[in-house]
């Protein structure tokens, strides 16, 4: 017990939050790309769709504007059971990620994605920029879409507090990105969408688009 308490107090907050989640199998994606902001984030996901998202704050690259920057995000998330089920099914079908998944093809650098599984009796991981396996590549894209949803939600929250007029452009991006798959599991940010939709000081067209996103976010 003393050892466990010492470990918890010596562990950075994001990992403490992850350890506090329901026990059982877990899939983690650890993303790193110095060319984007944030340059590093982690999603921890459990079978029931509960999880945690943590991003490090970094200065935006010179090619990006300050508007693209968001503060550190460190919060629990909830994805749909069907999404989480697909993640764990893919992990099982691919030997808990105990296989080489990097294509080594000469493709544009999209960021290193380390996907790991840990559960009773099995664990594994693989790292890739672009995977040679279409299922692993699709899984990486889907989890990156969840991260983009969390980042969009954080930007929305900042704009609601400090620049309501800026919500117009951001909510338009979110509607389009939800349609084309750049944003996944929009239900993970239902709370902030509901705040935007219910704020009488927000433009009516913005509130309408927030309402549309909420209608497609599930429960």
C-alpha positions as CSV (number, residue, x, y, z in Angstrom):
1,X,0.0,0.0,0.0
2,X,2.8,2.5,0.9
3,X,4.5,1.6,-2.4
4,X,1.3,2.2,-4.4
5,X,0.7,5.6,-2.7
6,X,4.2,6.6,-3.4
7,X,3.9,5.6,-7.0
8,X,0.7,7.7,-7.4
9,X,2.1,10.8,-5.8
10,X,5.2,10.5,-7.9
11,X,3.3,10.0,-11.2
12,X,2.3,12.9,-13.5
13,X,-1.3,13.8,-13.3
14,X,-2.4,12.4,-16.7
15,X,-1.2,8.9,-15.8
16,X,-2.9,9.2,-12.3
17,X,-6.1,10.0,-14.1
18,X,-5.7,7.0,-16.4
19,X,-5.0,4.7,-13.4
20,X,-8.2,6.0,-11.7
21,X,-10.3,4.8,-14.6
22,X,-12.2,1.5,-14.5
23,X,-9.8,-1.5,-14.5
24,X,-9.5,-3.9,-17.4
25,X,-8.1,-4.0,-21.0
26,X,-6.9,-0.7,-22.3
27,X,-5.7,0.6,-25.7
28,X,-3.5,3.7,-25.8
29,X,-2.4,5.8,-28.8
30,X,0.6,8.0,-28.3
31,X,1.0,10.6,-31.1
32,X,4.1,12.8,-31.7
33,X,4.7,15.3,-34.6
34,X,7.0,18.3,-33.9
35,X,5.5,20.0,-37.0
36,X,2.0,20.5,-35.6
37,X,0.5,21.9,-32.5
38,X,0.0,20.3,-30.1
39,X,3.0,18.2,-31.0
40,X,2.1,15.4,-28.5
41,X,-1.1,13.8,-27.2
42,X,-2.3,10.6,-25.7
43,X,-5.6,8.8,-25.8
44,X,-6.4,6.0,-23.3
45,X,-9.5,4.0,-24.1
46,X,-11.4,1.3,-22.2
47,X,-13.8,-1.3,-23.6
48,X,-16.8,0.6,-22.5
49,X,-15.7,3.7,-24.4
50,X,-14.5,5.6,-21.3
51,X,-11.1,7.0,-21.5
52,X,-8.8,10.0,-21.0
53,X,-7.2,12.5,-23.4
54,X,-4.0,14.5,-22.6
55,X,-2.2,16.9,-24.9
56,X,0.9,18.9,-24.2
57,X,1.0,22.6,-25.0
58,X,3.5,23.7,-27.6
59,X,4.1,26.8,-29.6
60,X,2.5,26.6,-33.0
61,X,5.0,26.2,-35.9
62,X,5.9,29.3,-37.9
63,X,3.6,28.1,-40.7
64,X,0.6,28.1,-38.4
65,X,-1.2,31.0,-36.8
66,X,-1.7,31.6,-33.1
67,X,-5.4,30.8,-33.6
68,X,-4.5,27.2,-34.0
69,X,-2.9,27.0,-30.6
70,X,-4.9,25.5,-27.7
71,X,-4.0,25.1,-24.0
72,X,-3.1,21.8,-22.3
73,X,-6.1,19.4,-22.4
74,X,-6.3,16.9,-19.6
75,X,-9.8,15.4,-19.3
76,X,-11.8,12.2,-19.3
77,X,-13.6,11.3,-22.5
78,X,-16.5,9.1,-23.5
79,X,-16.7,7.5,-26.9
80,X,-19.6,5.4,-28.2
81,X,-19.6,1.6,-27.2
82,X,-19.5,0.8,-31.0
83,X,-16.4,2.9,-31.6
84,X,-14.6,1.3,-28.6
85,X,-15.7,-2.1,-29.6
86,X,-14.2,-1.7,-33.1
87,X,-10.9,-0.5,-31.5
88,X,-10.6,-3.6,-29.3
89,X,-11.8,-5.9,-32.1
90,X,-9.0,-4.6,-34.3
91,X,-6.5,-5.1,-31.5
92,X,-7.5,-8.7,-31.1
93,X,-7.5,-9.4,-34.9
94,X,-4.0,-8.0,-35.1
95,X,-2.5,-10.0,-32.3
96,X,-2.7,-7.2,-29.7
97,X,-0.5,-5.1,-32.0
98,X,2.4,-7.6,-31.7
99,X,3.3,-7.1,-35.4
100,X,5.3,-4.7,-37.5
101,X,2.9,-2.1,-38.8
102,X,5.1,0.6,-40.4
103,X,5.1,0.5,-44.2
104,X,8.5,2.1,-44.7
105,X,7.0,3.7,-47.8
106,X,8.2,7.1,-49.0
107,X,5.0,9.0,-47.9
108,X,4.5,12.4,-46.3
109,X,5.3,12.4,-42.6
110,X,2.0,12.4,-40.7
111,X,3.3,11.9,-37.2
112,X,4.5,8.8,-35.2
113,X,1.6,6.9,-33.8
114,X,2.3,4.2,-31.2
115,X,-0.8,2.1,-30.6
116,X,-0.6,-0.2,-27.5
117,X,-2.8,-2.8,-25.9
118,X,-2.6,-4.0,-22.3
119,X,-4.9,-6.5,-20.7
120,X,-5.2,-9.8,-18.9
121,X,-2.8,-12.3,-20.5
122,X,-1.7,-10.1,-23.4
123,X,0.0,-6.9,-24.3
124,X,1.7,-5.4,-27.4
125,X,2.4,-2.3,-29.4
126,X,3.4,-1.1,-32.8
127,X,4.6,2.3,-34.1
128,X,4.0,3.8,-37.5
129,X,3.9,6.9,-39.6
130,X,1.9,5.1,-42.4
131,X,0.9,1.5,-41.8
132,X,1.2,-1.2,-44.4
133,X,-2.0,-2.8,-42.9
134,X,-5.2,-1.0,-44.0
135,X,-7.0,-1.9,-40.7
136,X,-4.2,-0.4,-38.5
137,X,-4.0,2.7,-40.7
138,X,-7.7,3.1,-40.5
139,X,-7.6,2.7,-36.7
140,X,-4.9,5.3,-36.5
141,X,-6.9,7.7,-38.6
142,X,-10.0,7.1,-36.4
143,X,-8.2,7.7,-33.2
144,X,-6.6,10.8,-34.6
145,X,-10.1,12.0,-35.5
146,X,-11.1,11.6,-31.8
147,X,-8.1,13.7,-30.8
148,X,-9.1,16.4,-33.4
149,X,-12.6,16.4,-31.9
150,X,-11.1,17.0,-28.4
151,X,-8.9,19.8,-29.8
152,X,-11.8,21.4,-31.6
153,X,-13.9,21.3,-28.4
154,X,-11.1,23.1,-26.5
155,X,-10.9,25.8,-29.2
156,X,-14.7,26.1,-29.1
157,X,-14.6,26.5,-25.3
158,X,-11.9,29.2,-25.5
159,X,-13.8,31.2,-28.2
160,X,-17.0,31.0,-26.1
161,X,-15.2,32.6,-23.2
162,X,-13.1,35.1,-25.1
163,X,-14.3,35.7,-28.7
164,X,-17.9,34.7,-29.4
165,X,-17.6,36.1,-33.0
166,X,-14.8,33.7,-33.7
167,X,-17.2,30.8,-33.0
168,X,-18.7,31.3,-36.5
169,X,-15.6,30.1,-38.4
170,X,-14.8,27.3,-35.9
171,X,-18.3,25.8,-35.9
172,X,-18.4,25.9,-39.7
173,X,-15.1,23.9,-39.7
174,X,-16.5,21.4,-37.3
175,X,-19.6,20.8,-39.3
176,X,-17.6,20.1,-42.5
177,X,-14.9,18.1,-40.7
178,X,-17.6,15.9,-39.1
179,X,-19.0,15.2,-42.5
180,X,-15.7,14.2,-44.1
181,X,-14.4,12.2,-41.1
182,X,-11.7,14.5,-39.9
183,X,-13.6,14.7,-36.6
184,X,-14.8,11.5,-35.0
185,X,-17.0,10.8,-32.0
186,X,-18.4,14.3,-31.7
187,X,-20.4,13.1,-28.7
188,X,-17.2,13.4,-26.7
189,X,-17.6,17.1,-26.6
190,X,-21.4,17.3,-26.1
191,X,-21.0,19.4,-23.0
192,X,-19.3,22.4,-24.8
193,X,-21.6,22.1,-27.8
194,X,-24.6,22.3,-25.5
195,X,-23.1,25.4,-23.9
196,X,-22.8,27.1,-27.3
197,X,-26.3,26.0,-28.4
198,X,-27.8,27.4,-25.2
199,X,-26.0,30.7,-25.0
200,X,-28.3,33.6,-26.1
201,X,-25.3,35.8,-26.7
202,X,-24.1,33.5,-29.5
203,X,-25.1,34.2,-33.1
204,X,-28.2,32.2,-34.1
205,X,-26.5,30.5,-37.0
206,X,-23.8,29.3,-34.7
207,X,-26.3,28.0,-32.2
208,X,-28.1,26.2,-35.1
209,X,-25.0,24.5,-36.2
210,X,-24.1,23.5,-32.7
211,X,-27.7,22.0,-32.5
212,X,-27.0,20.1,-35.7
213,X,-23.8,18.6,-34.3
214,X,-25.6,17.7,-31.0
215,X,-28.3,15.9,-33.0
216,X,-25.6,13.7,-34.6
217,X,-23.5,13.2,-31.5
218,X,-25.5,10.3,-30.0
219,X,-26.0,9.9,-26.2
